[in-house]
Amino acid sequence: MSKVIELEKLLKEDIMVELEESIEDLVSQVKKKKNNQALKDEVKYMRDVQAYFDDVLVDIDANKLTEDDAQEILDALEEMKVENQEVF
């Protein structure tokens, strides 16, 4: 499987779904704790990440993402996954 296709599948079936759920949860928390700047910052960060991956998907649809770029993104995602597992 090409790295571009692998990345597209991962983004559409996993990452974007999780991001949306996380954003919804954070927005709900912000509504309860309106003065919590850390939560507001986290929502902004998650929306920025979501926008970045939206752009990646647009590039994939337009055949503008190279295999090397896809591999770099997959490597970064794997690194983030490992870091998150070490925390828990």
N, C-alpha and C positions, 0 to 999 in steps of 0.2 A: 504494500500500500504506500502510495506517495505520502510524504510528510505533510504536504499541503492538505490532502484529503484527511489524513489522520488529525491534523490540527482543526480543520473545519468540523469534523465529527465531534471532537472533544469539546470545542467551544459551544456548538449548538445543543449537544445532548447533555452536557454536564456543567461546564463553567458558567455559561450565561444563565442557566436555570438557577444555579446556586447563588450567583450574584444577585439576581432579581429577588430571591427569597431573603437573602441577607439584607438587602436594601429595604425591603418591606418591613422586616423585623426592626431594623435600626430606626426607620421613620416612625414606627409605632412607639418605640422607646423615647424618641425625641418628643413626640406629642405628650407623653406622660411627664417627661422631665425637660421642659422647654429651655431651661437655663443651663443645660449640660453642653458646654462647648465641645468637649471631647467627642460626644456622640454626633454632634453636627459635623465635626471635622471628619469623623469616620464615614458618615453618609456621603460627604463630598468626595472623599477618597474613593469610595466604592463606585460612585457614579462616574468618576474619572476613569477608573479601571474598565467599567462597563463601556464607556464611550470608546476607549482604546480598542477593546475587542470588537466592538461594532465596526470600527474602521478596518480592522484586520479582516473581518468577514466581507466587507465591501471590496477590499483588495482581492480577496480570494475569488469572489464572484466575478470580478473584472479581469481575472487571470494576471494580476499584477504582483502577487506574492510569490517569491522564488522558493525553491526547495530549501535553500540555505537559510532564508529568513524564517521559514516555517520551522526548521530544525532549531534555530536559535530561540524562538518563542517556546517551542516544546521543551527545550533544555531549561529555560528560565522557569517554566511552570513546574517542571519536575523538581527543580531546586527549591522552589517555594513550598511544594508539597512536603519535601523532606524536612525543611525548616519547621513547618507547622507540626509535623509529627514529633519532632524532637521536643517541642514546647509542651506537648501533652503527654 
